[in-house]
Amino acid sequence: MKLSSRTLVTLLLIWTSISLPEFQVKVLLDQAPIVDKIKWNFSSKDQFKLLFPEPGNVPKTYTNLTISTKNQKLYLNGNLCKFQAVKLIPLGNTIKLNGQPFHGNFIIKFNKNQTLLVNQVEIENYICSVLKTECWPNWPKEINKAMAISARSYVAAQVLEARRTKRPFHIKSSPYHQTYTGVNDNQETIAAVTETKGLILGHNGKPILAMFDSCCGGVIPALMENKDFKTYPYLARTERCNFCKPFKVYNWNATYSKQDFHQTIAKSHPKIKNIKKISLKTDPAGIVKRWSFHSSNGVHHLDARIVYGLFKNIKSYCFSVQHKSNLITVNGTGLGHHLGLCQWGARQMVDEGYNYSAILKFYYPGTKLMKLRE
């Protein structure tokens, strides 16, 4: 029976006490053009099975296996594989990928013009791993509970989006989505995930795209321009977060010599020469949208995202610039993209007595706690 998208949403968001051991997330760990050479090493002391896509092929068992690609073909320990896809299933708890243990199965396949490596993992194990990389394990559990619910909501939204667009994976392991690096053994973060098992935030019957950053810098998201707040109204917070202000991460500055700054810009934009003045275009929230470089050969405009990518010490999109003598100084607030849950703000809220529910209500206004059901 084919399910409609509305039915899928309903199945995901019904309140229930049923546990969800089989709610699987497909995480894209690696991808490359199909013509590229790639190599992955898999190992497990408990062994794992290698399955092929066609029926009638007997699974093979391995303790160590190197899978590589060449000329749009798969190779298993150097031997040509006649199939375009394979699946690895652990016989124990985990399989190691290049020495790092992962829960769940691995799928390697050619898809259109790309080679994909996907880890198919139970959602709670996925959330445990995300908290390992996106949180601070020694922070109060209440913060990690809020983060677990945010991360779980985000991936649930991505699952539905992947089904809608027929994407061969649900979510990427990258800062673009959520960073995921396999098994987490930290008991504090595992407890936060266990105590919030299945809980997500919903809005109008759908899981929310629960974005978060390290420090919002006091920016009011509702004032930010060119954001789709019609689709994601819960990200349009109108109340300023002052909770992150006491921490060092709130303010930052980056100073460059005029020569170094010019050289970095010129590497990717050689037409910009002999910068005499720098001006910024900001939106009502104070977010920088564009840099303008006034040089000897005219005025050149660069999108703020381009400059952000060129200078690693520019930590957010809320800042001012001073261009004096031989120095260029950038003074900013916040760390990240200024949307969703502010982690350092949440830390202060816990110190002031707020629980995870109150934290989520503040950073995602208009949302409700719900529970997943497959």
Number of C-alpha atoms within 10 A of each C-alpha: 3 5 9 10 13 11 11 15 20 16 14 22 24 14 15 11 10 11 13 15 12 11 17 19 23 25 23 21 18 16 18 14 15 20 14 13 15 16 12 13 14 21 21 20 15 13 19 26 16 18 18 19 11 10 7 7 9 10 13 11 16 18 14 15 18 16 19 18 21 14 9 16 19 26 17 13 13 12 11 14 16 10 14 15 19 19 20 23 20 24 15 13 15 22 29 18 17 12 11 13 18 24 22 22 19 25 19 19 21 21 14 9 11 15 25 22 21 25 26 24 21 18 21 23 21 28 27 26 26 24 25 20 15 19 17 15 18 10 13 15 21 20 27 28 26 25 29 30 26 26 26 30 27 22 27 28 22 21 19 18 15 16 14 11 8 10 11 15 20 22 26 20 17 13 9 8 14 22 18 25 17 24 19 21 11 14 11 16 29 23 15 24 27 16 13 17 20 26 22 29 28 22 18 9 16 21 29 27 24 27 20 23 17 23 29 32 28 21 25 20 25 19 16 21 15 8 14 11 15 9 10 14 17 23 26 21 21 15 14 14 21 15 21 23 19 12 13 11 17 21 17 17 15 15 15 16 15 17 13 12 16 18 15 14 18 14 11 11 13 11 13 21 18 15 20 12 14 17 15 17 14 19 14 13 15 18 24 20 18 18 20 17 20 18 16 12 11 11 14 16 15 15 13 19 14 13 15 14 11 14 14 10 14 22 23 23 22 26 20 17 17 14 17 12 8 9 15 19 16 19 16 20 25 27 23 18 21 26 23 24 26 27 25 24 26 29 20 18 20 18 12 10 9 15 17 21 14 15 22 25 16 19 26 27 17 16 21 17 17 22 22 26 20 16
